[in-house]
Amino acid sequence: MLCRPIGLEALSSCRAYRCLAEQLACAGLVTLRFDYTGTGDSAGDTADEVTIATWLSDITAAVDFVRQTGVSCVGLIGLRLGAMLAVKAATGNDIETLVLWDPCETGRGFLREQHLLAVAAGIAPERDPARLKALRSPLCRCPKTSPRRSVRFASTTISSAYRQSGSLCSHEPTGL
């Protein structure tokens, strides 16, 4: 299962995630890409109250869906915030494999980075203290990840797929 990042990072990684999903499927692995509630093509709206707990619930629902297809060993691949969510979701879902691709080291660091990007882009972030606290609290409790070790593991996985096929993506994207 592929746990996407959010926001601009999700848009920027869309093609890479699709190509990765194709390569995993070509290798015979059941692969699921999904959008968290309130993001992408998912149900819900960005105006709805969406929390980290909601997204963790989405991952659990996706894991359950994959298991209903007969898959017994489920792995999560998470990019950036998706990696943090994958770590948190893996603890209660009996996950066999966990790949952390450029994970955020801490929730607090992720929020700080997103704030700085918003300021640099000239976008004034919403200053609703209750909403910020609801977002910050679960993120700051996520376990610290080891980005250096995780990135090495993820790039080894991708490199072997590249060596086998000569390309990470079998065809040019259409309609993107």
KACORMO-V18564 format. One record per backbone hydrogen bond with DSSP energy under -0.5 kcal/mol. NH is the residue of the N-H (numbers start at 0). CO is the residue of the C=O. E is the energy in kcal/mol with one decimal. If there is no record, write none. Layout:
nh->(NH | NH)
co->(CO | CO)
e->(E | E)
//
This chain:
nh->(1 | 2 | 2 | 3 | 8 | 9 | 10 | 11 | 12 | 13 | 13 | 16 | 17 | 18 | 19 | 20 | 21 | 22 | 23 | 24 | 25 | 26 | 27 | 28 | 33 | 37 | 38 | 41 | 47 | 49 | 54 | 55 | 56 | 57 | 58 | 59 | 60 | 61 | 62 | 63 | 64 | 65 | 66 | 67 | 68 | 68 | 69 | 70 | 73 | 75 | 76 | 77 | 77 | 78 | 79 | 81 | 82 | 83 | 84 | 85 | 86 | 87 | 88 | 89 | 90 | 91 | 92 | 94 | 95 | 96 | 98 | 99 | 100 | 100 | 101 | 103 | 106 | 109 | 110 | 111 | 112 | 113 | 114 | 115 | 116 | 117 | 118 | 119 | 120 | 121 | 122 | 123 | 124 | 128 | 131 | 132 | 133 | 134 | 135 | 136 | 137 | 138 | 139 | 140 | 141 | 141 | 144 | 146 | 149 | 150 | 151 | 152 | 153 | 154 | 155 | 156 | 157 | 158 | 159 | 160 | 161 | 162 | 163 | 164 | 165)
co->(31 | 0 | 76 | 1 | 5 | 6 | 6 | 7 | 8 | 9 | 10 | 12 | 13 | 14 | 15 | 16 | 17 | 18 | 19 | 20 | 21 | 22 | 24 | 23 | 1 | 42 | 35 | 38 | 44 | 47 | 50 | 51 | 52 | 53 | 54 | 55 | 56 | 57 | 58 | 59 | 60 | 61 | 62 | 63 | 64 | 65 | 66 | 65 | 71 | 96 | 0 | 75 | 98 | 2 | 100 | 78 | 79 | 79 | 80 | 81 | 82 | 83 | 84 | 85 | 86 | 88 | 89 | 89 | 73 | 73 | 75 | 97 | 77 | 98 | 99 | 79 | 138 | 105 | 106 | 107 | 108 | 109 | 110 | 111 | 112 | 113 | 114 | 115 | 116 | 118 | 117 | 121 | 122 | 126 | 127 | 128 | 129 | 130 | 131 | 132 | 133 | 134 | 135 | 136 | 137 | 138 | 104 | 144 | 145 | 146 | 147 | 148 | 149 | 150 | 151 | 152 | 153 | 154 | 155 | 156 | 157 | 158 | 159 | 160 | 161)
e->(-2.6 | -0.6 | -3.3 | -0.8 | -1.0 | -0.7 | -1.7 | -2.7 | -1.3 | -0.5 | -0.8 | -2.7 | -2.2 | -2.8 | -2.5 | -2.5 | -2.3 | -2.4 | -2.6 | -2.4 | -2.6 | -1.4 | -1.8 | -2.5 | -0.7 | -1.7 | -2.2 | -2.2 | -1.5 | -1.0 | -1.7 | -2.5 | -2.1 | -1.8 | -2.0 | -2.2 | -2.5 | -2.2 | -2.6 | -2.5 | -2.3 | -2.4 | -2.4 | -1.8 | -0.6 | -1.1 | -1.8 | -1.2 | -0.7 | -2.5 | -2.7 | -0.5 | -2.7 | -1.8 | -2.0 | -2.3 | -0.8 | -1.4 | -2.6 | -2.2 | -2.2 | -2.1 | -2.9 | -2.3 | -0.9 | -0.9 | -0.8 | -0.9 | -2.6 | -1.0 | -3.0 | -0.5 | -3.4 | -0.6 | -0.7 | -0.9 | -0.9 | -2.0 | -2.6 | -2.4 | -2.6 | -2.6 | -2.2 | -2.4 | -2.2 | -2.1 | -2.4 | -2.5 | -1.9 | -1.1 | -2.9 | -0.6 | -0.7 | -1.0 | -2.5 | -2.4 | -2.2 | -2.1 | -3.1 | -2.4 | -0.7 | -1.3 | -2.7 | -0.8 | -0.5 | -1.1 | -0.9 | -0.8 | -2.6 | -3.0 | -1.7 | -1.9 | -2.6 | -2.9 | -1.8 | -1.9 | -2.4 | -2.7 | -2.0 | -1.5 | -2.3 | -2.6 | -1.9 | -1.9 | -3.2)
//
